[in-house]
């Protein structure tokens, strides 16, 4: 059994994934077991927040928050990152985490699991079309190795592309995949690519100790529009992915338009 010396949380006051979704339950847990709690507001303690995320957590240029760390006798371990899939996902994951015995956390993970089934069961849900139309989004797998899926609205705009990995995620491979997918016609902005780690304890899996890493690319419509970039869409008729200049009302790829 490991002794817990402290809990550390990187957060922002404006983030609904952070307050109250994550901070309140973790604060209550820390009070209950008399565990020191250290909070790092990314708007006030930038250097401290960035350092702990860069040293131990899911770091990217504009990293996902909240992130939670436990300080054991042997050092600091990352245990949680907020779910970009939605606040409801983060809330459910925090509930799973709170019900897990932190003292028995192990950081050796099995690869003996069906990644696609875990993603389908735990990591896919309804969302809204970020920065484009705010309509409901739908999900579709577009690649098997590595496993990659997309969220898109009923107009075909792809708001997010996500890759899933057992263990270490290959960031460079994902960026290369995106550039190939878009044929270099879409401006892949580095601050819109983020990483997140999921563990058995926040996924609600009890029979195996597993870890899933995600890399998200959020296709920010407003940023692309300002940069005069094309955007990635899925054809409403044939389901092929294609790029086109925005703004547009077109929902079909060139082949389907030509029919």
Order of alpha helices (4+ residues) and beta strands (2+ residues): beta-alpha-beta-alpha-beta-beta-alpha-alpha-beta-beta-beta-alpha-beta-alpha-beta-alpha-beta-beta-alpha
